[in-house]
Amino acid sequence: MIENAFAPNGWIAGLKLLALAGFAAWFYFRATKQDVFLLLAGALGLNALFTLIFFSAGTLETPSNSKIGAFLVALTFIPVYAVLTAIVCSKVYHELPRFNLIPADKIMDPDKGISPIFTGVMALVTFLILKLIAGNGFLLLESKTRGLGLDVFSYVFYLLIMAGVAFTVQYIIPFKETTDSFVVSETKLDSLDVFHVTEEASGIEKGGSCAALFFIFFLLPYFAKPPELKNDADIAGLVILGVIFALIVKTAFFSKK
């Protein structure tokens, strides 16, 4: 249960995606008002819908559907990947000046836009993270006996997708536009912290939405697990994840700064 966020049955995977879509929508309306999270909610919702349609009776490792279903589920995940990459790009671009590693003008050119090298690296980093936490979903493309069965050719497909995302993500990345008061109609793009909470969501909302996310992602799969497969390691893992999750939520929503 702990090693892969989307390892359980297909209906649980779809429910998790739906929960993430709901959380992204809540985060937009009640926390940040950043359009990128509304895009993420729509992309996750579409992917969740196709996952529930084609995988409710099976698992991501043994899909109970046709190859068309596997293809549609994989296809609808691409917008999710693109929006997540845009969020990562925006956050990294905002944080880089603190470390004085790369000058901001090397990443963003006022005339040419954001560097494709930067977006390409961020697309690769996002892909590796997704592969780590949701590796079973990629079996839709890789497995010879299940899904599309592309085997090693799936990695060619991944490279093409990464290149496409790196090229298009510059149109999704949120930036703050400011106008130079000394130069008429000259617009400057400033970095933007997409996770900066600007809205006044109540503490009950913040705690309740995060608790619901933890329940769906970790507790529900544990309860759905056959009793003979449960062990003390699962309990220990849930406790550790619960503590880490609570600390992240406290820092993000309840810190006094």
C-alpha positions in Angstrom: 0.0 0.0 0.0 2.7 2.4 0.9 5.1 2.0 -2.0 2.8 3.2 -4.8 0.0 5.8 -4.5 -2.0 4.2 -7.3 -1.4 0.5 -6.7 -4.9 -0.5 -5.5 -7.9 -1.5 -7.5 -8.9 0.7 -10.4 -12.0 2.2 -8.7 -9.8 3.3 -5.8 -7.3 4.9 -8.2 -10.2 6.7 -9.9 -11.5 7.9 -6.5 -8.1 9.2 -5.6 -7.8 11.2 -8.8 -11.3 12.5 -8.2 -10.3 13.5 -4.6 -7.2 15.3 -6.0 -9.4 17.1 -8.5 -11.8 18.2 -5.7 -8.8 19.4 -3.6 -7.4 21.4 -6.5 -10.7 23.0 -7.1 -11.1 23.9 -3.4 -7.5 25.2 -3.4 -8.4 27.5 -6.3 -11.7 28.8 -4.9 -10.8 29.0 -1.2 -7.0 29.5 -1.1 -5.2 31.0 -4.0 -7.4 32.0 -7.0 -4.6 30.9 -9.3 -6.2 29.7 -12.6 -3.6 26.9 -12.9 -5.2 25.0 -10.1 -8.6 25.2 -11.8 -6.9 23.7 -14.9 -5.4 21.0 -12.7 -8.9 20.2 -11.3 -10.4 19.9 -14.7 -7.5 17.7 -16.0 -7.6 15.4 -13.0 -11.4 15.2 -13.1 -11.3 14.1 -16.8 -8.6 11.5 -16.1 -10.5 10.2 -13.0 -13.7 9.8 -15.2 -11.9 7.7 -17.7 -10.1 5.7 -15.0 -13.5 4.9 -13.3 -15.1 4.0 -16.7 -12.4 1.6 -17.9 -10.8 0.3 -14.7 -13.5 0.0 -12.0 -13.6 -3.8 -12.5 -9.9 -4.3 -12.6 -6.5 -2.9 -11.5 -4.0 -0.7 -13.2 -1.7 -3.8 -13.5 -4.5 -6.0 -14.9 -7.0 -3.7 -16.6 -10.5 -5.0 -17.4 -10.8 -3.1 -20.6 -9.8 -2.8 -24.2 -6.6 -1.2 -25.5 -8.7 1.7 -26.5 -9.6 2.3 -22.8 -6.0 2.0 -21.8 -5.0 4.5 -24.5 -7.8 7.0 -23.5 -6.7 6.9 -19.8 -3.1 7.4 -20.7 -4.1 10.2 -23.1 -6.1 12.1 -20.5 -3.2 11.9 -18.1 -1.1 14.1 -20.4 -2.9 17.4 -19.5 -2.5 16.5 -15.8 1.3 16.1 -16.4 1.4 19.4 -18.4 -0.3 21.4 -15.7 1.7 19.8 -12.9 4.9 20.7 -14.8 3.7 24.3 -15.1 3.1 24.5 -11.4 6.6 23.1 -10.7 8.2 25.5 -13.2 6.4 28.5 -11.6 7.4 27.5 -8.0 11.1 26.7 -8.9 11.4 29.9 -10.9 10.0 31.8 -7.9 12.4 30.2 -5.4 15.6 30.2 -7.5 16.6 33.8 -6.7 16.9 32.9 -3.0 19.8 30.5 -3.8 21.7 32.8 -6.3 22.4 29.8 -8.5 21.0 30.8 -11.8 20.1 34.4 -12.7 16.4 34.9 -13.5 17.2 36.5 -16.8 18.8 33.2 -17.9 15.5 31.5 -17.4 13.1 34.2 -18.6 13.9 36.4 -21.7 11.5 39.3 -22.1 11.6 38.8 -25.9 11.9 35.0 -26.3 9.9 34.0 -23.2 10.9 31.2 -20.7 13.9 29.1 -21.6 13.0 25.7 -23.2 16.0 24.2 -21.4 14.5 25.1 -18.1 11.0 23.8 -19.0 12.6 20.7 -20.4 14.5 20.0 -17.2 11.3 20.7 -15.1 9.3 18.3 -17.4 11.9 15.6 -16.7 11.9 16.2 -13.0 8.0 16.1 -12.8 8.0 12.9 -14.9 10.4 11.2 -12.6 8.3 12.2 -9.5 5.1 10.9 -11.1 6.9 7.7 -12.2 8.0 7.2 -8.6 4.7 7.8 -6.8 2.3 6.4 -9.5 4.5 3.9 -11.3 1.7 1.3 -11.7 -0.2 3.7 -14.0 2.7 3.7 -16.5 2.2 -0.1 -16.9 -0.7 0.9 -19.2 1.9 1.7 -21.8 4.9 -0.5 -20.8 3.5 -4.0 -20.1 3.7 -6.5 -23.0 0.8 -8.6 -21.8 -1.4 -5.8 -20.5 -2.5 -2.4 -21.6 -0.9 -1.1 -24.8 2.2 -3.3 -24.5 4.7 -0.8 -25.9 7.5 -2.2 -23.8 10.8 -0.3 -24.4 9.0 1.9 -27.1 7.0 3.4 -24.3 10.1 5.4 -23.3 10.3 6.9 -26.8 6.6 7.9 -26.2 7.6 9.4 -22.8 10.4 11.4 -24.5 8.0 12.8 -27.1 5.5 13.7 -24.4 8.2 15.4 -22.3 9.3 17.4 -25.4 5.7 18.4 -26.1 5.0 19.4 -22.5 8.3 21.4 -22.3 7.2 23.3 -25.4 3.6 24.0 -24.4 4.1 24.6 -20.7 5.2 28.1 -21.2 1.6 29.0 -22.2 0.3 27.5 -18.9 2.9 28.9 -16.4 1.3 31.6 -14.3 3.2 34.9 -14.1 2.5 38.2 -12.5 2.4 41.0 -15.1 3.6 44.5 -14.0 3.8 47.6 -16.1 6.8 49.8 -16.0 5.6 53.3 -15.1 8.6 55.0 -16.8 8.2 53.2 -20.1 4.8 53.4 -21.7 3.0 50.1 -22.2 6.1 48.0 -21.4 5.0 44.9 -19.5 7.4 42.9 -17.2 6.8 39.3 -16.1 7.5 38.7 -12.5 7.8 35.4 -10.6 4.7 34.2 -8.8 4.4 31.9 -5.8 1.5 29.8 -6.9 1.1 28.3 -3.4 0.8 31.6 -1.6 -2.5 31.5 0.2 -4.4 34.8 -0.3 -8.0 33.8 0.5 -9.5 33.5 3.9 -10.6 29.8 4.1 -11.6 28.8 7.6 -9.5 26.5 9.8 -12.2 23.8 9.7 -12.1 23.9 5.9 -8.4 23.6 5.7 -8.2 20.8 8.2 -11.2 19.0 6.9 -10.2 19.0 3.3 -6.7 17.8 4.1 -8.0 15.1 6.4 -10.4 13.9 3.7 -7.4 13.7 1.3 -5.4 11.7 3.8 -8.4 9.3 4.4 -8.9 8.7 0.6 -5.2 8.3 -0.2 -4.0 6.3 2.7 -6.6 5.0 5.1 -9.2 3.8 2.6 -6.7 1.6 0.7 -5.7 0.2 4.1 -9.3 -0.6 5.0 -9.9 -2.2 1.6 -6.8 -4.4 1.9 -7.6 -8.1 2.7 -7.0 -8.8 6.4 -4.4 -11.5 5.7 -2.3 -8.9 3.9 -2.3 -6.3 6.7 0.7 -6.2 9.0 2.4 -4.0 11.6 4.5 -2.3 8.9 1.3 -0.9 7.4 0.3 0.6 10.7 3.8 2.1 11.2 3.7 3.5 7.7 0.3 5.1 8.2 1.5 6.8 11.4 4.7 8.1 9.8 2.8 9.4 6.8 0.1 10.9 9.1 2.8 12.8 11.0 4.5 14.1 7.8 1.2 15.0 6.3 0.1 16.9 9.4 3.4 18.8 9.5 3.1 19.8 5.8 -0.5 21.0 6.4 0.5 22.9 9.5 3.3 24.7 7.6 1.2 25.4 4.5 -2.0 26.5 6.2 -1.5 27.3 9.9 1.9 28.8 10.3 2.0 32.3 11.8 3.9 34.2 9.2 
